[in-house]
Amino acid sequence: MRLDPLKAADQGRSYHATIPLVGFGRLADALAANGGDVECDFAFYRDTDGRRKLKLSYRSDLVLRCERCLGPLDYRVEGENVLRLVDAAMEVADEDEDVLQVGDDGIRLHDVIEDELLLALPLIPRHTITDDCAPEALRWLKETDADAAIETQTANPFDILKKLKH
């Protein structure tokens, strides 16, 4: 849905949307499964200083890929943000504000929510408790860590210095 947010703010409009996650192309790369929906609320308004703003909130249950075990990781994402709506051709925003620049063709609410979801993702998604990881992955990790520890103990690069005597 494309709309003119400046006009929506002048009119004090608000919207509620349920958007399927399958429609988010950029977000799909970060997901292990793209089933489900994101619930969104948009409220356009003018603040006490007359500046146009968008208050948005979102919530969804995502399935990410755990970077430790490469298995599925259920991740609840929810947030709220207030963006100042700035006419790209006319206004300059303050540095301390989150800004959404609006061009002549308006904005797509779908793109705004996708940006917020991408920003809400963890940098390195992984299970908080190792026991939640897939059992076969944990077994492989333990074996690999044990092999690496043995190799480290036997192949000390400073052992050769012990053999050198003056």
Z-matrix of the N, CA and C atoms (Angstrom, degrees):
N
C 1 1.450
C 2 1.526 1 108.81
N 3 1.308 2 116.14 1 117.39
C 4 1.463 3 121.86 2 177.74
C 5 1.524 4 108.34 3 -99.18
N 6 1.337 5 114.74 4 135.04
C 7 1.462 6 117.81 5 179.36
C 8 1.517 7 110.19 6 -147.26
N 9 1.314 8 114.14 7 166.89
C 10 1.455 9 121.91 8 176.69
C 11 1.530 10 107.25 9 -93.22
N 12 1.348 11 118.49 10 102.24
C 13 1.455 12 120.36 11 -174.73
C 14 1.526 13 113.55 12 -69.79
N 15 1.321 14 117.42 13 -26.30
C 16 1.459 15 120.20 14 178.68
C 17 1.534 16 110.03 15 -66.32
N 18 1.316 17 115.49 16 -42.53
C 19 1.460 18 120.80 17 177.44
C 20 1.531 19 110.34 18 -68.30
N 21 1.347 20 116.19 19 -40.21
C 22 1.470 21 120.56 20 178.88
C 23 1.529 22 110.51 21 -62.63
N 24 1.339 23 117.72 22 -37.40
C 25 1.464 24 121.10 23 177.93
C 26 1.526 25 110.56 24 -67.88
N 27 1.321 26 116.85 25 -40.01
C 28 1.466 27 120.36 26 177.75
C 29 1.533 28 111.30 27 -62.40
N 30 1.330 29 116.13 28 -32.55
C 31 1.465 30 121.14 29 -178.42
C 32 1.525 31 112.93 30 -92.44
N 33 1.349 32 117.58 31 -6.45
C 34 1.462 33 121.05 32 179.57
C 35 1.520 34 113.67 33 66.87
N 36 1.301 35 117.34 34 38.85
C 37 1.470 36 121.52 35 -176.80
C 38 1.523 37 111.73 36 -79.36
N 39 1.322 38 114.38 37 154.90
C 40 1.467 39 120.58 38 172.73
C 41 1.523 40 108.47 39 -141.02
N 42 1.315 41 115.30 40 151.47
C 43 1.459 42 122.08 41 -176.67
C 44 1.525 43 109.28 42 -137.91
N 45 1.307 44 114.91 43 149.32
C 46 1.460 45 121.99 44 170.93
C 47 1.523 46 106.07 45 -123.29
N 48 1.330 47 116.59 46 137.12
C 49 1.459 48 120.12 47 -179.37
C 50 1.517 49 110.20 48 -141.83
N 51 1.310 50 114.98 49 147.56
C 52 1.459 51 122.93 50 170.18
C 53 1.523 52 105.49 51 -118.22
N 54 1.323 53 115.80 52 113.41
C 55 1.461 54 121.04 53 -173.78
C 56 1.522 55 109.08 54 -113.62
N 57 1.334 56 118.64 55 127.87
C 58 1.471 57 120.80 56 176.93
C 59 1.529 58 110.74 57 -66.30
N 60 1.327 59 115.92 58 137.07
C 61 1.468 60 120.53 59 -179.62
C 62 1.525 61 112.11 60 -64.87
N 63 1.305 62 117.64 61 -23.89
C 64 1.461 63 121.10 62 -178.79
C 65 1.536 64 111.29 63 -62.12
N 66 1.325 65 117.89 64 -21.00
C 67 1.458 66 121.34 65 -178.99
C 68 1.517 67 115.31 66 -83.21
N 69 1.331 68 117.70 67 -3.23
C 70 1.470 69 120.91 68 -178.61
C 71 1.528 70 109.59 69 -97.30
N 72 1.313 71 116.65 70 101.34
C 73 1.468 72 121.14 71 -176.45
C 74 1.518 73 114.04 72 -67.71
N 75 1.324 74 117.89 73 -45.39
C 76 1.471 75 120.15 74 -178.61
C 77 1.518 76 111.58 75 -70.49
N 78 1.311 77 117.71 76 -35.16
C 79 1.457 78 122.14 77 179.79
C 80 1.526 79 111.28 78 -71.20
N 81 1.313 80 117.67 79 -29.30
C 82 1.463 81 122.13 80 -176.61
C 83 1.527 82 112.09 81 -57.36
N 84 1.320 83 118.22 82 -32.47
C 85 1.465 84 121.42 83 179.71
C 86 1.524 85 112.32 84 -64.70
N 87 1.314 86 118.15 85 -26.83
C 88 1.460 87 122.22 86 -177.97
C 89 1.524 88 113.00 87 -91.97
N 90 1.333 89 116.58 88 -9.41
C 91 1.459 90 120.13 89 -175.64
C 92 1.522 91 111.55 90 -98.36
N 93 1.329 92 115.84 91 145.68
C 94 1.464 93 121.03 92 173.35
C 95 1.530 94 109.53 93 -83.99
N 96 1.322 95 116.95 94 -27.97
C 97 1.465 96 123.04 95 176.11
C 98 1.522 97 107.17 96 -145.84
N 99 1.324 98 115.96 97 139.49
C 100 1.458 99 117.77 98 -175.64
C 101 1.527 100 112.50 99 -110.01
N 102 1.319 101 117.70 100 29.16
C 103 1.457 102 120.87 101 174.03
C 104 1.516 103 109.94 102 -80.87
N 105 1.309 104 116.46 103 160.88
C 106 1.458 105 121.03 104 178.05
C 107 1.512 106 112.22 105 101.46
N 108 1.325 107 114.18 106 -177.24
C 109 1.463 108 122.06 107 -175.64
C 110 1.521 109 110.30 108 -134.08
N 111 1.315 110 114.69 109 165.82
C 112 1.452 111 121.12 110 169.88
C 113 1.534 112 107.23 111 -119.47
N 114 1.323 113 115.05 112 129.36
C 115 1.468 114 121.57 113 177.53
C 116 1.529 115 107.68 114 -91.35
N 117 1.317 116 117.27 115 128.53
C 118 1.465 117 121.80 116 -175.61
C 119 1.519 118 110.88 117 -130.55
N 120 1.314 119 115.39 118 144.13
C 121 1.458 120 122.37 119 172.04
C 122 1.517 121 108.05 120 -128.78
N 123 1.330 122 115.78 121 130.86
C 124 1.456 123 122.40 122 179.47
C 125 1.523 124 108.42 123 -121.33
N 126 1.314 125 117.38 124 130.08
C 127 1.467 126 121.63 125 176.08
C 128 1.526 127 108.09 126 -129.10
N 129 1.321 128 115.73 127 114.35
C 130 1.463 129 122.05 128 178.46
C 131 1.530 130 107.94 129 -97.09
N 132 1.334 131 116.79 130 136.45
C 133 1.469 132 119.62 131 -177.49
C 134 1.524 133 110.33 132 -162.22
N 135 1.324 134 114.79 133 172.37
C 136 1.465 135 122.20 134 170.77
C 137 1.519 136 107.08 135 -109.38
N 138 1.347 137 116.32 136 134.90
C 139 1.467 138 119.29 137 178.60
C 140 1.532 139 110.07 138 -80.88
N 141 1.309 140 116.15 139 -174.97
C 142 1.472 141 120.20 140 -176.54
C 143 1.526 142 112.86 141 -64.69
N 144 1.340 143 116.57 142 -23.37
C 145 1.465 144 120.53 143 177.67
C 146 1.525 145 112.46 144 -90.27
N 147 1.328 146 116.52 145 2.21
C 148 1.460 147 120.44 146 178.45
C 149 1.521 148 114.19 147 86.21
N 150 1.332 149 117.70 148 4.47
C 151 1.464 150 120.26 149 179.20
C 152 1.524 151 109.64 150 -79.39
N 153 1.320 152 114.98 151 140.65
C 154 1.474 153 120.44 152 179.34
C 155 1.526 154 109.53 153 -80.39
N 156 1.332 155 114.17 154 135.31
C 157 1.460 156 118.84 155 -177.20
C 158 1.521 157 110.44 156 -138.53
N 159 1.329 158 113.10 157 159.60
C 160 1.459 159 122.16 158 174.21
C 161 1.520 160 107.74 159 -127.25
N 162 1.321 161 115.60 160 120.67
C 163 1.459 162 120.44 161 173.56
C 164 1.520 163 106.08 162 -104.07
N 165 1.331 164 115.24 163 122.76
C 166 1.456 165 118.52 164 -179.58
C 167 1.517 166 109.74 165 -126.83
N 168 1.307 167 114.98 166 147.25
C 169 1.457 168 120.94 167 174.23
C 170 1.525 169 107.41 168 -135.27
N 171 1.321 170 115.45 169 151.74
C 172 1.462 171 120.35 170 -176.71
C 173 1.517 172 108.89 171 -150.54
N 174 1.309 173 115.18 172 156.12
C 175 1.464 174 121.78 173 176.14
C 176 1.531 175 108.12 174 -157.34
N 177 1.320 176 113.32 175 139.96
C 178 1.452 177 119.18 176 -179.87
C 179 1.519 178 109.75 177 -162.93
N 180 1.311 179 116.28 178 157.15
C 181 1.461 180 122.73 179 172.71
C 182 1.517 181 107.16 180 -107.20
N 183 1.326 182 115.63 181 112.81
C 184 1.456 183 121.92 182 -177.76
C 185 1.526 184 110.08 183 -102.94
N 186 1.321 185 115.91 184 156.55
C 187 1.459 186 121.27 185 172.49
C 188 1.522 187 106.67 186 -115.70
N 189 1.331 188 115.14 187 107.07
C 190 1.466 189 121.71 188 179.43
C 191 1.522 190 109.12 189 -98.70
N 192 1.316 191 116.60 190 174.94
C 193 1.455 192 122.00 191 175.76
C 194 1.526 193 108.52 192 -104.56
N 195 1.335 194 116.14 193 122.72
C 196 1.464 195 121.51 194 178.57
C 197 1.525 196 108.51 195 -66.87
N 198 1.311 197 116.74 196 128.86
C 199 1.468 198 121.08 197 -179.13
C 200 1.527 199 112.41 198 -75.48
N 201 1.322 200 117.53 199 -13.21
C 202 1.460 201 120.93 200 179.13
C 203 1.528 202 110.82 201 -85.85
N 204 1.336 203 116.23 202 -49.65
C 205 1.465 204 119.71 203 -173.93
C 206 1.523 205 112.83 204 -110.61
N 207 1.326 206 118.07 205 -7.84
C 208 1.462 207 125.40 206 -177.37
C 209 1.516 208 112.90 207 64.33
N 210 1.324 209 116.98 208 15.74
C 211 1.458 210 121.61 209 176.53
C 212 1.515 211 111.02 210 -92.69
N 213 1.324 212 116.51 211 175.51
C 214 1.465 213 120.23 212 179.75
C 215 1.527 214 112.11 213 -69.95
N 216 1.300 215 115.33 214 144.43
C 217 1.459 216 122.76 215 -179.04
C 218 1.528 217 107.89 216 -132.04
N 219 1.332 218 116.73 217 114.31
C 220 1.467 219 120.72 218 177.05
C 221 1.523 220 108.13 219 -74.92
N 222 1.320 221 115.73 220 128.33
C 223 1.457 222 120.86 221 -175.59
C 224 1.527 223 109.36 222 -136.36
N 225 1.307 224 116.48 223 118.14
C 226 1.468 225 122.33 224 177.69
C 227 1.521 226 108.01 225 -86.98
N 228 1.314 227 116.02 226 124.43
C 229 1.460 228 120.44 227 177.93
C 230 1.525 229 107.78 228 -120.72
N 231 1.311 230 114.48 229 130.48
C 232 1.456 231 119.96 230 174.95
C 233 1.519 232 107.72 231 -152.26
N 234 1.292 233 114.33 232 146.77
C 235 1.452 234 117.79 233 -178.85
C 236 1.502 235 112.07 234 -167.34
N 237 1.303 236 112.77 235 173.97
C 238 1.460 237 121.33 236 -179.64
C 239 1.519 238 106.87 237 -144.44
N 240 1.314 239 116.55 238 141.43
C 241 1.454 240 120.39 239 -179.47
C 242 1.527 241 108.92 240 -149.29
N 243 1.310 242 115.08 241 150.01
C 244 1.469 243 121.10 242 174.62
C 245 1.525 244 106.87 243 -118.67
N 246 1.316 245 115.20 244 123.87
C 247 1.461 246 121.75 245 -179.37
C 248 1.519 247 109.30 246 -115.53
N 249 1.294 248 114.71 247 136.27
C 250 1.472 249 118.85 248 174.20
C 251 1.515 250 107.38 249 -83.32
N 252 1.318 251 116.47 250 131.45
C 253 1.459 252 122.60 251 179.60
C 254 1.522 253 108.44 252 -89.24
N 255 1.316 254 115.47 253 121.00
C 256 1.462 255 120.61 254 -175.29
C 257 1.517 256 108.96 255 -122.90
N 258 1.316 257 115.82 256 126.76
C 259 1.458 258 121.09 257 174.35
C 260 1.524 259 107.03 258 -69.12
N 261 1.320 260 116.40 259 115.94
C 262 1.464 261 121.78 260 -174.09
C 263 1.526 262 112.49 261 -58.20
N 264 1.317 263 117.41 262 -28.27
C 265 1.460 264 120.21 263 -176.67
C 266 1.524 265 113.58 264 -87.65
N 267 1.346 266 118.04 265 -18.70
C 268 1.453 267 118.20 266 -169.85
C 269 1.521 268 116.00 267 -124.48
N 270 1.326 269 119.19 268 -33.21
C 271 1.456 270 120.95 269 -170.15
C 272 1.521 271 112.09 270 -106.79
N 273 1.294 272 113.95 271 154.28
C 274 1.459 273 121.75 272 172.69
C 275 1.526 274 106.83 273 -119.49
N 276 1.317 275 116.52 274 133.85
C 277 1.463 276 120.45 275 -176.27
C 278 1.524 277 111.20 276 -94.86
N 279 1.325 278 115.21 277 156.98
C 280 1.461 279 120.72 278 173.55
C 281 1.522 280 108.93 279 -70.11
N 282 1.328 281 116.16 280 155.54
C 283 1.455 282 120.19 281 -177.86
C 284 1.521 283 113.20 282 -71.71
N 285 1.320 284 118.04 283 -24.50
C 286 1.462 285 120.45 284 -174.75
C 287 1.527 286 113.34 285 -91.56
N 288 1.309 287 118.25 286 11.33
C 289 1.457 288 121.72 287 -178.96
C 290 1.523 289 110.98 288 -111.18
N 291 1.340 290 115.23 289 146.82
C 292 1.452 291 119.93 290 167.26
C 293 1.519 292 106.20 291 -79.87
N 294 1.316 293 116.00 292 129.56
C 295 1.457 294 121.05 293 -171.28
C 296 1.516 295 110.55 294 -122.30
N 297 1.309 296 115.11 295 143.82
C 298 1.456 297 122.08 296 170.89
C 299 1.522 298 106.66 297 -121.12
N 300 1.329 299 115.46 298 109.85
C 301 1.461 300 119.35 299 -179.76
C 302 1.520 301 109.27 300 -78.55
N 303 1.314 302 115.04 301 135.02
C 304 1.452 303 121.65 302 -176.59
C 305 1.513 304 108.79 303 -114.21
N 306 1.321 305 115.81 304 123.31
C 307 1.459 306 120.79 305 176.73
C 308 1.521 307 111.04 306 -92.29
N 309 1.318 308 115.98 307 -170.94
C 310 1.462 309 121.15 308 -178.47
C 311 1.524 310 112.74 309 -65.38
N 312 1.333 311 116.48 310 -28.74
C 313 1.462 312 119.29 311 -176.64
C 314 1.533 313 112.95 312 -92.29
N 315 1.324 314 118.76 313 9.43
C 316 1.458 315 122.46 314 176.40
C 317 1.525 316 112.07 315 78.12
N 318 1.328 317 115.69 316 -153.21
C 319 1.469 318 121.07 317 -179.85
C 320 1.524 319 109.32 318 -134.05
N 321 1.313 320 114.51 319 160.11
C 322 1.469 321 121.28 320 170.92
C 323 1.519 322 106.60 321 -105.17
N 324 1.317 323 116.83 322 120.93
C 325 1.459 324 121.23 323 179.74
C 326 1.526 325 111.20 324 -59.96
N 327 1.314 326 116.23 325 -32.77
C 328 1.458 327 122.86 326 177.18
C 329 1.534 328 110.64 327 -56.73
N 330 1.334 329 116.97 328 -44.58
C 331 1.467 330 121.49 329 -179.42
C 332 1.529 331 111.54 330 -68.48
N 333 1.317 332 116.45 331 -37.08
C 334 1.472 333 120.46 332 179.75
C 335 1.526 334 109.93 333 -63.67
N 336 1.330 335 117.41 334 -45.06
C 337 1.465 336 121.04 335 179.65
C 338 1.521 337 110.77 336 -67.54
N 339 1.317 338 118.01 337 -39.54
C 340 1.472 339 119.84 338 178.60
C 341 1.529 340 110.57 339 -61.48
N 342 1.326 341 117.55 340 -40.88
C 343 1.467 342 120.75 341 176.58
C 344 1.525 343 110.93 342 -60.88
N 345 1.328 344 116.98 343 -44.29
C 346 1.467 345 120.72 344 -179.72
C 347 1.531 346 111.19 345 -64.29
N 348 1.323 347 117.10 346 -40.54
C 349 1.467 348 120.25 347 178.63
C 350 1.525 349 111.41 348 -64.78
N 351 1.312 350 116.76 349 -41.40
C 352 1.465 351 120.30 350 178.59
C 353 1.529 352 111.01 351 -63.25
N 354 1.324 353 116.61 352 -39.48
C 355 1.464 354 120.30 353 178.92
C 356 1.531 355 111.85 354 -69.67
N 357 1.319 356 117.41 355 -25.18
C 358 1.463 357 121.35 356 -177.79
C 359 1.528 358 113.19 357 -84.64
N 360 1.324 359 117.66 358 -10.41
C 361 1.468 360 120.00 359 -178.80
C 362 1.527 361 111.06 360 -70.11
N 363 1.320 362 116.96 361 146.71
C 364 1.465 363 118.91 362 175.93
C 365 1.529 364 110.34 363 -69.85
N 366 1.322 365 115.71 364 150.46
C 367 1.460 366 120.09 365 179.54
C 368 1.524 367 111.12 366 -62.99
N 369 1.319 368 116.21 367 -45.85
C 370 1.465 369 121.82 368 177.41
C 371 1.527 370 107.44 369 -127.06
N 372 1.323 371 117.23 370 97.51
C 373 1.463 372 118.60 371 -179.34
C 374 1.525 373 110.67 372 -72.40
N 375 1.328 374 115.93 373 129.23
C 376 1.459 375 120.22 374 175.40
C 377 1.517 376 108.74 375 -160.92
N 378 1.318 377 114.20 376 157.69
C 379 1.456 378 119.76 377 178.85
C 380 1.527 379 108.91 378 -63.44
N 381 1.326 380 116.72 379 138.85
C 382 1.465 381 119.77 380 -179.76
C 383 1.517 382 111.17 381 -71.97
N 384 1.316 383 116.77 382 -30.15
C 385 1.462 384 121.82 383 177.23
C 386 1.516 385 107.53 384 -112.83
N 387 1.302 386 117.22 385 126.44
C 388 1.462 387 121.73 386 -177.15
C 389 1.523 388 111.64 387 -58.42
N 390 1.331 389 117.16 388 -30.95
C 391 1.469 390 120.38 389 -179.64
C 392 1.525 391 112.42 390 -65.02
N 393 1.333 392 118.08 391 -17.57
C 394 1.461 393 121.17 392 177.86
C 395 1.521 394 112.11 393 -78.62
N 396 1.324 395 117.12 394 -13.09
C 397 1.463 396 121.09 395 178.33
C 398 1.523 397 110.07 396 -70.25
N 399 1.314 398 116.06 397 161.58
C 400 1.458 399 121.90 398 178.76
C 401 1.528 400 109.53 399 -61.25
N 402 1.336 401 118.88 400 133.19
C 403 1.475 402 121.81 401 -175.96
C 404 1.529 403 113.59 402 -57.77
N 405 1.332 404 117.80 403 -41.34
C 406 1.474 405 119.18 404 -179.49
C 407 1.522 406 111.30 405 -67.15
N 408 1.319 407 117.39 406 -33.13
C 409 1.463 408 120.20 407 176.80
C 410 1.519 409 110.61 408 -69.39
N 411 1.326 410 117.29 409 -39.48
C 412 1.470 411 120.51 410 177.55
C 413 1.518 412 111.02 411 -63.30
N 414 1.318 413 116.78 412 -41.96
C 415 1.466 414 121.05 413 178.84
C 416 1.526 415 109.65 414 -61.07
N 417 1.330 416 116.47 415 -45.18
C 418 1.460 417 120.57 416 179.88
C 419 1.529 418 110.58 417 -64.19
N 420 1.345 419 117.13 418 -41.91
C 421 1.463 420 120.56 419 179.27
C 422 1.525 421 111.84 420 -62.21
N 423 1.341 422 117.08 421 -41.65
C 424 1.461 423 120.84 422 179.79
C 425 1.520 424 111.07 423 -65.75
N 426 1.335 425 116.84 424 -41.72
C 427 1.469 426 120.13 425 178.16
C 428 1.519 427 110.88 426 -64.44
N 429 1.308 428 117.38 427 -42.92
C 430 1.465 429 121.79 428 -179.68
C 431 1.521 430 110.69 429 -65.67
N 432 1.341 431 117.04 430 -42.67
C 433 1.459 432 120.29 431 178.11
C 434 1.523 433 111.49 432 -64.27
N 435 1.343 434 117.90 433 -38.61
C 436 1.463 435 121.45 434 178.84
C 437 1.525 436 110.51 435 -66.27
N 438 1.340 437 117.13 436 -42.76
C 439 1.467 438 120.74 437 178.16
C 440 1.519 439 111.10 438 -63.06
N 441 1.325 440 116.92 439 -40.49
C 442 1.465 441 120.96 440 179.79
C 443 1.524 442 110.47 441 -65.72
N 444 1.340 443 117.43 442 -37.43
C 445 1.465 444 120.65 443 179.20
C 446 1.518 445 110.87 444 -66.17
N 447 1.334 446 117.51 445 -40.11
C 448 1.467 447 121.03 446 178.63
C 449 1.520 448 110.17 447 -65.31
N 450 1.333 449 116.77 448 -44.21
C 451 1.464 450 120.32 449 178.95
C 452 1.518 451 111.32 450 -62.33
N 453 1.315 452 117.39 451 -38.45
C 454 1.452 453 121.22 452 179.80
C 455 1.524 454 110.78 453 -65.92
N 456 1.324 455 116.68 454 -38.11
C 457 1.458 456 120.41 455 -179.18
C 458 1.518 457 111.33 456 -69.85
N 459 1.315 458 118.73 457 -38.06
C 460 1.459 459 120.76 458 -175.98
C 461 1.520 460 112.72 459 -85.15
N 462 1.289 461 117.96 460 -28.00
C 463 1.462 462 119.90 461 -175.74
C 464 1.526 463 110.40 462 -110.39
N 465 1.306 464 117.03 463 65.76
C 466 1.449 465 121.50 464 177.11
C 467 1.524 466 108.03 465 -82.46
N 468 1.313 467 119.08 466 120.61
C 469 1.468 468 120.20 467 -176.36
C 470 1.528 469 113.26 468 -66.44
N 471 1.315 470 118.81 469 -16.06
C 472 1.460 471 121.22 470 -179.28
C 473 1.528 472 112.69 471 -89.35
N 474 1.343 473 117.21 472 -5.15
C 475 1.463 474 120.16 473 178.16
C 476 1.528 475 111.59 474 -60.47
N 477 1.299 476 117.18 475 -33.89
C 478 1.467 477 120.31 476 -179.94
C 479 1.523 478 111.70 477 -65.05
N 480 1.320 479 117.52 478 -28.91
C 481 1.466 480 121.19 479 179.22
C 482 1.529 481 111.05 480 -69.61
N 483 1.321 482 117.55 481 -29.00
C 484 1.466 483 120.94 482 178.71
C 485 1.527 484 110.29 483 -66.40
N 486 1.311 485 117.87 484 -30.43
C 487 1.466 486 121.52 485 -179.17
C 488 1.517 487 112.53 486 -76.76
N 489 1.305 488 116.53 487 -22.60
C 490 1.467 489 120.02 488 -179.78
C 491 1.531 490 109.41 489 -83.54
N 492 1.288 491 116.97 490 119.44
C 493 1.461 492 121.74 491 177.47
C 494 1.517 493 108.03 492 -125.44
N 495 1.257 494 116.56 493 147.57
C 496 1.456 495 120.52 494 178.73
C 497 1.496 496 110.56 495 -87.31
